[in-house]
Amino acid sequence: EEMERLRMGLKILFEIQPDAVVSVDTFRADVARMCVEEYGVAIINDIAAGEMDANMFHTVAALNVPYIMMHMQGTPQSMQQHPHYDNLLKEVFLYFARKVQQLRDLGVKDIILDPGFGFSFGKTMEHNYELLSHLEEFRIFELPLLVGVSRKSMIYRLLDITPQEALNGTTVLDTICLLKGADILRVHDVKEAVETVRIVQAMRNNS
């Protein structure tokens, strides 16, 4: 079913915008292979960092495309049930260090890290803001950093608003993330995010 939906969507997308650079979000290696080989998809984005399909790392290496891997505690079925860490930063950093080495050993060159903000990915409100406060420390990996905080519960639960009302909070967090070293923002509100990036770039260009 995932393949059928992607085939339909990618076919339409590339007919309308043949030069688009497309990233496909999947944790299934066979889906990743189909998207790259049949449609020329440029990037694979895996929320499970290979944990849910043992063939994913080998597949990405063979496909030779950039690979976004996210930190997630547990599985999609369990990750919202009482997330716990003895040491959040240590565990996330060790997780990425192990995964990056595995990918390097397979010859994967283009790796992008996603800390996995959100209650949906096994992190409480406190975990999310602890990660945010230490985001610049991910520079130790010397890899591009992607963050996705757009309209997430770490905003609307904190402010006691709805996701539809969380655009202002999203812009604040996007700005903080950019200032702390984020290279890529995953967003819903493209215009507002582009404006945020332009403002931060203007500041840096004149610092």
KAURBEL-V369298 format. One record per pair of residues at least 4 apart in sequence whose C-alpha atoms are under 8 Angstrom apart, sorted by sequence separation. I is the first residue (numbers start at 1). GAP is how many residues later the second one is. D is the distance in whole Angstrom. If there is no record, write none. Layout:
BEGIN
i,gap,d
I,GAP,D
I,GAP,D
END
This chain:
BEGIN
i,gap,d
1,4,6
2,4,6
3,4,6
4,4,6
5,4,6
6,4,6
7,4,6
8,4,6
9,4,6
10,4,6
11,4,6
12,4,6
13,4,6
14,4,4
28,4,6
29,4,6
30,4,6
31,4,6
32,4,6
33,4,6
34,4,6
35,4,5
36,4,5
37,4,8
46,4,7
48,4,6
50,4,6
55,4,6
56,4,6
57,4,6
58,4,6
59,4,6
60,4,6
61,4,7
74,4,6
75,4,5
76,4,8
79,4,7
87,4,6
88,4,6
89,4,6
90,4,6
91,4,6
92,4,6
93,4,6
94,4,6
95,4,6
96,4,6
97,4,6
98,4,6
99,4,6
100,4,6
101,4,6
102,4,7
103,4,6
104,4,5
117,4,7
118,4,7
119,4,5
123,4,5
124,4,6
125,4,6
126,4,6
127,4,6
128,4,6
129,4,6
130,4,6
131,4,6
134,4,8
138,4,8
139,4,7
151,4,7
152,4,7
153,4,5
154,4,6
155,4,6
156,4,6
157,4,7
161,4,6
162,4,7
163,4,8
166,4,6
167,4,6
168,4,6
169,4,6
170,4,6
171,4,6
172,4,6
173,4,6
174,4,6
175,4,6
176,4,6
177,4,6
178,4,5
189,4,6
190,4,6
191,4,6
192,4,6
193,4,6
194,4,6
195,4,6
196,4,6
197,4,6
198,4,6
199,4,6
200,4,6
201,4,6
202,4,6
203,4,6
13,5,7
14,5,7
26,5,7
27,5,8
34,5,8
35,5,7
36,5,5
50,5,7
60,5,6
74,5,5
86,5,8
103,5,5
104,5,7
116,5,6
118,5,6
119,5,5
123,5,6
149,5,8
151,5,7
153,5,8
156,5,5
157,5,8
161,5,7
177,5,5
178,5,7
14,6,7
26,6,7
35,6,6
36,6,7
50,6,5
60,6,8
73,6,6
85,6,7
103,6,8
117,6,7
118,6,7
119,6,7
156,6,6
187,6,7
50,7,6
60,7,7
72,7,8
118,7,8
138,7,8
156,7,6
24,8,7
185,8,8
119,9,8
156,9,8
73,10,7
118,10,7
153,10,7
156,10,6
24,11,8
100,11,8
117,11,6
152,11,7
155,11,7
174,11,7
32,12,7
151,12,5
151,13,7
156,13,8
117,14,8
152,14,8
155,14,6
151,15,5
155,15,7
44,16,8
115,16,8
151,16,6
24,17,7
96,17,8
150,17,8
23,18,6
26,18,7
27,18,8
151,18,8
152,18,8
22,19,5
23,19,6
24,19,6
25,19,6
26,19,6
27,19,5
49,19,8
50,19,8
151,19,6
174,19,7
178,19,8
21,20,7
22,20,6
23,20,4
24,20,5
25,20,5
26,20,5
27,20,6
49,20,5
150,20,5
21,21,6
22,21,6
23,21,6
24,21,6
25,21,6
26,21,7
27,21,6
44,21,7
46,21,8
48,21,7
49,21,6
71,21,7
149,21,7
171,21,7
175,21,6
179,21,8
23,22,7
25,22,8
27,22,8
43,22,6
44,22,7
45,22,6
46,22,6
47,22,6
48,22,6
49,22,7
167,22,8
171,22,7
174,22,7
175,22,8
178,22,7
27,23,7
42,23,6
43,23,5
44,23,5
45,23,5
46,23,5
47,23,5
48,23,7
92,23,8
28,24,7
29,24,7
42,24,7
43,24,6
44,24,6
45,24,6
46,24,6
47,24,7
48,24,6
71,24,8
149,24,7
150,24,8
27,25,6
28,25,6
43,25,8
47,25,7
71,25,8
129,25,8
149,25,7
171,25,7
175,25,7
27,26,7
29,26,6
33,26,7
37,26,8
128,26,7
29,27,5
32,27,8
33,27,8
36,27,7
48,27,8
3,28,6
7,28,8
11,28,8
28,28,7
32,28,8
2,29,7
6,29,8
10,29,7
27,29,7
125,29,6
29,30,6
33,30,7
113,30,7
117,30,7
147,30,7
3,31,8
29,31,8
112,31,6
113,31,6
114,31,6
115,31,8
116,31,7
117,31,7
118,31,7
111,32,7
112,32,5
113,32,5
114,32,5
115,32,7
116,32,7
117,32,6
111,33,7
112,33,6
113,33,6
114,33,6
125,33,8
112,34,7
114,34,8
118,34,6
119,34,7
118,35,7
119,35,7
147,35,7
118,36,7
145,36,7
146,36,6
150,36,7
145,37,5
146,37,6
147,37,6
148,37,6
149,37,7
150,37,5
144,38,7
145,38,5
146,38,5
147,38,5
148,38,5
149,38,8
150,38,6
80,39,6
83,39,5
84,39,8
88,39,7
144,39,6
145,39,6
146,39,6
147,39,6
148,39,6
150,39,8
80,40,6
82,40,8
83,40,6
144,40,8
146,40,7
79,41,7
80,41,7
81,41,8
83,41,7
61,42,8
69,42,8
79,42,6
80,42,5
89,42,7
135,42,7
139,42,7
66,43,7
67,43,6
68,43,6
69,43,6
70,43,6
71,43,6
79,43,4
80,43,8
88,43,8
64,44,7
66,44,5
67,44,5
68,44,5
69,44,5
70,44,4
71,44,5
72,44,6
76,44,8
97,44,8
136,44,5
61,45,6
65,45,7
66,45,6
67,45,6
68,45,6
69,45,6
70,45,6
71,45,5
76,45,8
93,45,8
132,45,7
135,45,6
136,45,5
57,46,6
61,46,6
66,46,7
68,46,7
70,46,5
135,46,7
61,47,5
74,47,8
135,47,8
58,48,7
60,48,7
73,48,6
74,48,7
57,49,8
72,49,5
73,49,5
49,50,8
71,50,8
72,50,6
73,50,8
47,69,8
END
